[in-house]
Amino acid sequence: MIETSLLTLPHGISLDCRAAGEPGRPLLVFLHGFPEGAFVWDPLLAHFSRPEHGGYRCVAPNLRGYAGSSAPAEVEAYRAKHLIADIATLIEIEGRGQPAEALVGHDWGGAPAWGLANRQSASQPRHLRRLAIFNSPHPGTFARELVQNPAQQAASAYMNFLVRPDAAEMMGADDHARLWRWFQDAEGRFVPWMNAATRDQYRALWRGGPGLAAGCRYYAASPLRPPRPEDPAAAAVTLPDAMLTVEVPTLVLWGMQDEALLPSLLDGLERWVPHMTLRRLPEASHWLVHEQPERVISELAAFLTA
């Protein structure tokens, strides 16, 4: 059974969480992306909380700015250090002083997941023992590709739209017509998993609380976007290896049909993630959690028990 609650952190941010499993059990934490909410993880929460599948305590927060979570108005409040602090504190509370067995991140949820994992020692983990990343670029390869690869620059061009002050308003127009295109084929038909019930979940998320405005602040707060003549963006970023290396065992699961995050983002990843298990899903897109939940669950289960 999936429960909802509002977790207030000591630094004043409240996170609207979905959870399943007995408190005090080994912890799994799931971080969603844009323009999603914590509900995308419901099948995984239900699966991994069952005794026969590990009996984990599974928690999926709505990240700051989403659903009923705190939504600061300042762009600076969405910088990586603040997102990382939210998740680190959540783990300290839900883990009762023990590190999470795994931190799982998709899309924007991967940004604080990569960042928090970078701060871990494999021999003495404070917040997580393992990391699982689903179609979320490592900052090292992402910065490189945004500067050097014209194909990734073109694929990420939408990011420069999302930093516009009127982006949220434009995406909300005509019942979110711009956003629905992300989930439609070339003929304008919704992809099979985006059924009426799922559309209602997304529509409620986009219309409720802060809507889409806070999600756009994530893009405005990060310099990792394609350079433009008036904005050097990723070209102005220098990230030393010490900020990029992840020592904990890491699963990278990648939908190879992702049109926004190209497979070249996987090239050279082992430089910074030496203990990596990489699984390519040839038929999956960016939305692999929706498209292939059984495969995602199987790969994560194997990783947790390896």
Stockholm file with secondary structure:
# STOCKHOLM 1.0

chainA/1-306         MIETSLLTLPHGISLDCRAAGEPGRPLLVFLHGFPEGAFVWDPLLAHFSRPEHGGYRCVAPNLRGYAGSSAPAEVEAYRAKHLIADIATLIEIEGRGQPAEALVGHDWGGAPAWGLANRQSASQPRHLRRLAIFNSPHPGTFARELVQNPAQQAASAYMNFLVRPDAAEMMGADDHARLWRWFQDAEGRFVPWMNAATRDQYRALWRGGPGLAAGCRYYAASPLRPPRPEDPAAAAVTLPDAMLTVEVPTLVLWGMQDEALLPSLLDGLERWVPHMTLRRLPEASHWLVHEQPERVISELAAFLTA
#=GR chainA/1-306 SS CCEEEEEECTTSCEEEEEEESCTTSCEEEEECCTTCCGGGGHHHHHHHTSGGGTCCEEEEECCTTSTTSCCCSCGGGGSHHHHHHHHHHHHHHHTTTSCBSEEEEEGGGHHHHHHHHHTCCSSSCSSBSCEEEESCCCHHHHHHHHHHCHHHHHHTTHHHHHTSTTHHHHHHHHHHHHHHGGGBCTTSCBCTTCCHHHHHHHHHHHHSTTTTHHHHHHHHHCCCSCCBTTBCGGGGCCCCGGGTCCCSCEEEEEETTCSSSCGGGGTTGGGTCSSEEEEEETTCCTTHHHHCHHHHHHHHHHHHHC
#=GC SS_cons         CCEEEEEECTTSCEEEEEEESCTTSCEEEEECCTTCCGGGGHHHHHHHTSGGGTCCEEEEECCTTSTTSCCCSCGGGGSHHHHHHHHHHHHHHHTTTSCBSEEEEEGGGHHHHHHHHHTCCSSSCSSBSCEEEESCCCHHHHHHHHHHCHHHHHHTTHHHHHTSTTHHHHHHHHHHHHHHGGGBCTTSCBCTTCCHHHHHHHHHHHHSTTTTHHHHHHHHHCCCSCCBTTBCGGGGCCCCGGGTCCCSCEEEEEETTCSSSCGGGGTTGGGTCSSEEEEEETTCCTTHHHHCHHHHHHHHHHHHHC
//
